[in-house]
Amino acid sequence: MLAFWQEMLHYVPKRPPKDGWVILRDPSGMNPNVSLNQIPKKVKGRIRLHLDLYTDDQEGEVKRLLKTGATLYPREYKPDEDFKILVDPEGNHFCVVQIPKGMSLEQSRQD
């Protein structure tokens, strides 16, 4: 799980993982930390946490994440939808959202 989220976010561990916990940080220091907790067994039912990751190149980012180990959630996507649902190697869902054309990632953070 750690390697997947590290690669996905381009983050690095703040300190070595301990007792199933790790804090990932943005090397630039501009974005928030993400804490991950390894759950020893599969959880049945709906996951209560869902991340939306914003990008200015959704197609490229989805391709990169699929190579990293994510899978595309099986559903019919409408042409005008700005998101794709992916599933990480442990079954957690997250979305990759295309920011509006002409808007920078920095502008989207302030919106």
C-alpha positions in Angstrom: 0.0 0.0 0.0 2.8 2.5 0.9 4.6 2.1 -2.4 1.4 2.6 -4.4 0.3 5.8 -2.6 3.9 7.2 -2.6 4.1 6.7 -6.3 0.6 8.0 -6.9 1.0 11.2 -4.9 4.8 11.8 -5.6 5.1 12.0 -1.8 7.8 10.7 0.6 7.5 9.2 4.1 7.9 11.8 6.8 9.5 9.1 9.0 9.7 5.3 8.7 6.4 3.4 9.0 5.6 2.2 12.5 2.9 -0.2 13.7 1.1 -0.1 10.3 1.1 3.7 10.2 3.0 6.0 7.9 2.7 9.7 7.2 3.5 10.8 3.6 4.5 14.4 3.0 4.8 16.5 -0.1 8.6 17.1 -0.7 7.8 20.7 -1.8 6.0 21.3 1.5 3.2 23.0 -0.4 0.5 20.4 0.1 -1.0 18.6 3.1 0.4 15.4 4.6 -1.5 12.1 4.1 -1.6 9.5 6.9 -2.1 5.9 6.0 -3.0 3.0 8.3 -2.6 -0.6 7.2 -5.7 -2.6 8.1 -4.8 -6.2 8.7 -7.9 -7.7 7.1 -10.4 -6.7 4.4 -13.2 -4.6 5.6 -16.7 -5.6 4.4 -19.1 -2.9 3.4 -18.6 0.7 2.1 -15.3 2.5 2.7 -15.9 5.6 4.7 -13.0 7.7 3.3 -12.7 8.6 -0.3 -10.0 10.8 -1.8 -10.4 13.0 -4.9 -7.1 13.8 -6.6 -7.2 16.8 -9.0 -5.0 16.9 -12.1 -4.6 18.9 -15.3 -4.0 15.7 -17.3 -6.6 13.1 -16.2 -5.9 10.7 -19.0 -2.2 10.6 -18.4 -2.6 10.4 -14.7 -5.1 7.5 -14.9 -2.7 5.6 -17.3 0.2 6.2 -14.8 -1.9 4.9 -11.9 -3.1 1.8 -13.7 0.6 1.0 -14.3 1.2 1.5 -10.6 -1.4 -1.1 -9.6 -4.7 0.7 -9.5 -7.7 -0.6 -11.5 -10.5 1.4 -13.1 -13.8 1.0 -11.3 -16.2 -0.8 -13.6 -19.0 1.6 -14.5 -20.2 3.5 -17.5 -18.6 6.9 -17.7 -20.5 9.8 -19.4 -18.4 11.9 -21.9 -19.0 15.1 -19.8 -17.9 13.6 -16.4 -14.8 15.2 -15.0 -13.8 12.2 -12.9 -12.8 8.6 -13.1 -13.1 6.2 -10.2 -10.1 4.0 -9.5 -9.4 1.3 -6.9 -6.1 1.0 -5.1 -4.4 -2.5 -4.6 -6.2 -2.9 -1.3 -9.7 -2.1 -2.7 -10.0 1.5 -1.6 -11.8 3.8 -4.1 -10.6 7.2 -5.1 -11.3 9.6 -7.9 -9.0 11.3 -10.4 -10.7 14.6 -11.3 -9.8 16.7 -14.3 -9.5 20.4 -13.4 -11.3 22.8 -15.8 -9.5 23.6 -19.0 -7.5 26.9 -18.7 -7.2 26.6 -14.9 -3.9 25.8 -13.3 -3.5 23.3 -10.4 -2.6 26.2 -8.1 -5.8 28.0 -9.1 -7.8 24.9 -8.5 -6.4 24.6 -4.9 -7.7 28.1 -4.1 -11.1 27.6 -5.6 
